[in-house]
Amino acid sequence: MLEQISQELEATRRESQDARETAETANEAAEAAVEAAETASAAGEILDKASIGGYGELHYNNLDADDSGNDLDEIDFHRFVLFFGYQFADNLKFYSELEIEHSITQDTDDGSSPGAVELEQAYSQYDLNENTSFVGGQFLPPLGILNETHEPPTFYGVERNDVENIIIPTTYRVGGAQLIQRFNQGIEAKLSIHEGLATPVDGGSAFSPRSGRQSTGEAIARDFAGSLNLEYRGIPGIEIGGSVQYESDASQDNNDGLEDGILWEVHTDSVRGPFGLRALYARWDFDGDAVEAADDDEQYGWYIEPSFRPPQFQKIGVYGRYQDIEGARDQDEFDQWEVGLNFWVHPDVVLKFDYRDRNHDLSSESGRDFNGFDLGIGYQF
């Protein structure tokens, strides 16, 4: 009798233990499910706050120069750019762009690698209210039309215009801070304080602003620069703007013959019905004995670009462009006209064709005169 009772008690104990283990297993499974749900929710929240994008462009150039040694017949994946952004709060956001140029970059002793990996932007923006924002980090100062907005589907021509390459050294990126103020009348102002140029004063690229870009890579910051941009967009389709940038020492080196400099530009980028017009004038004025002796103290350029998109077929746009440039290098003194068309397969995917004819001002550079055509494909997302 006692043995039977003992067996029953042991069975009851085992059943109780099994029940506890089952309950513990169920509790662990429930906790794991809760943790998985929390992880998924956190991941979903991160994804909801993150944004990705990018753009790229493939070019084919076929140019015949007066000196056949300057002919160009090549295909190049010119740019591949990835964008990443994150929204920390409703009024605090982060933006960044990482770019690969010319498809490949290698560590070579002779510097023959065609490409580069570059951080194009990495900044945070804090919105004080709907009209006022503060920016800090590496950003693109608002100079001209293309420096801030240069995705291939947004402009005509396989190659970017030369004025906003040589005079305004697009893409020009700097490290610093910026204040953005929006007004009710369609006016926006941007005031920026940032690193200055470190323009060389000798060599083949002497006094060329494009060669002075530091791109916030251990940039010399003894002498800062500042820029002010104003844009008017009060009438739909009409954009008129201008900028001024002041360099307190355009070479970052005292007593080298290149001192302060001022860049100013005015532009319009307007569309009325099927007709479009882009036009821009930009000019540098530098001080210093060496830059004046080299006759490079005044550098300027301008272009005009009318365009037309037939109302019956908005996927096609045709354009013409004339530009005239007086840059620092002898090869950067030329005029060029071109015609071409864009075909938007999709609003964010474009096929391009253009024909160009360039003539240099100096007889010593006449061998660089060319005519030829370009083909391209570009996208953004």
PyMOL commands that set and color helices and strands:
alter all, ss='L'
color gray80, all
select helices_A, chain A and resi 2-49+68-70+152-154+163-166+209-212+289-293+330-332+363-368
alter helices_A, ss='H'
color red, helices_A
select strands_A, chain A and resi 50-65+72-89+92-101+116-127+132-139+174-182+187-194+225-232+240-247+261-272+275-286+298-308+316-326+333-346+349-360+370-380
alter strands_A, ss='S'
color yellow, strands_A
deselect
rebuild
show_as cartoon
